[in-house]
Amino acid sequence: MLWWIGNALLLVAVVPILVALLNRVLAALERIRGAADDILAGGGALAGELDGVPEQLAVTDRTVREVAVGAARYGGSVAKLLG
């Protein structure tokens, strides 16, 4: 008789709690999956925007070299004035 009481308690109390917890875990999993899909879509869109980066880096390198030459000339002129 005691086994029947335990089985009834299991069906009435424990199983619904387990189902509720499983439902919460699955809902969180679906939210995570949706966020991961959004990240993947954004990453794919971003990859398409990076096609011109090598050319832009080449322009930046040229600009840095030009500025460095000008700064060296400026520094030399200031050294002559202060020297």
C-alpha positions as CSV (number, residue, x, y, z in Angstrom):
1,M,0.0,0.0,0.0
2,L,2.9,2.4,0.8
3,W,4.2,1.9,-2.8
4,W,0.9,3.2,-4.2
5,I,1.1,6.4,-2.1
6,G,4.6,7.0,-3.3
7,N,3.7,6.4,-6.9
8,A,0.7,8.8,-6.6
9,L,2.8,11.4,-5.0
10,L,5.3,11.1,-7.8
11,L,2.7,11.5,-10.5
12,V,0.9,14.4,-8.7
13,A,3.8,16.4,-7.5
14,V,7.2,15.6,-9.0
15,V,6.3,15.0,-12.6
16,P,4.6,18.4,-13.1
17,I,7.5,20.1,-11.5
18,L,9.9,18.3,-13.8
19,V,7.8,19.2,-16.8
20,A,7.7,22.9,-15.8
21,L,11.5,23.0,-15.3
22,L,12.0,21.3,-18.7
23,N,9.7,23.8,-20.3
24,R,11.8,26.7,-18.8
25,V,15.0,25.2,-20.0
26,L,13.6,24.6,-23.5
27,A,12.3,28.2,-23.7
28,A,15.8,29.5,-22.7
29,L,17.3,27.3,-25.4
30,E,15.0,28.8,-28.0
31,R,15.9,32.3,-27.0
32,I,19.6,31.4,-27.2
33,R,19.1,29.8,-30.6
34,G,17.3,32.9,-31.9
35,A,20.1,35.2,-30.6
36,A,22.8,32.9,-32.2
37,D,20.9,33.1,-35.5
38,D,20.8,36.9,-35.3
39,I,24.6,37.0,-34.6
40,L,25.3,34.7,-37.6
41,A,23.2,36.9,-39.9
42,G,25.0,40.0,-38.7
43,G,28.4,38.4,-39.1
44,G,27.5,37.4,-42.6
45,A,26.4,41.0,-43.4
46,L,29.6,42.4,-41.8
47,A,31.8,40.1,-43.8
48,G,30.4,41.6,-47.0
49,E,31.3,45.0,-45.8
50,L,35.0,44.1,-45.3
51,D,35.8,43.7,-49.0
52,G,37.4,47.2,-49.3
53,V,39.5,47.0,-46.2
54,P,42.9,46.1,-47.8
55,E,42.6,49.1,-50.2
56,Q,41.7,51.3,-47.3
57,L,44.7,50.0,-45.2
58,A,47.0,50.8,-48.1
59,V,45.7,54.4,-48.2
60,T,46.2,54.7,-44.5
61,D,49.8,53.4,-44.8
62,R,50.5,56.0,-47.4
63,T,49.0,58.8,-45.3
64,V,51.0,57.7,-42.3
65,R,54.2,57.8,-44.3
66,E,53.4,61.3,-45.7
67,V,52.6,62.6,-42.2
68,A,55.8,61.0,-40.8
69,V,57.9,62.8,-43.5
70,G,56.2,66.1,-42.8
71,A,56.6,65.7,-39.0
72,A,60.3,65.0,-39.5
73,R,60.7,68.1,-41.6
74,Y,58.8,70.1,-39.0
75,G,60.9,68.7,-36.2
76,G,64.1,69.6,-38.0
77,S,62.9,73.2,-38.6
78,V,62.0,73.5,-34.9
79,A,65.4,72.2,-33.9
80,K,67.1,74.8,-36.1
81,L,65.0,77.6,-34.5
82,L,65.6,76.5,-31.0
83,G,69.2,75.3,-31.5
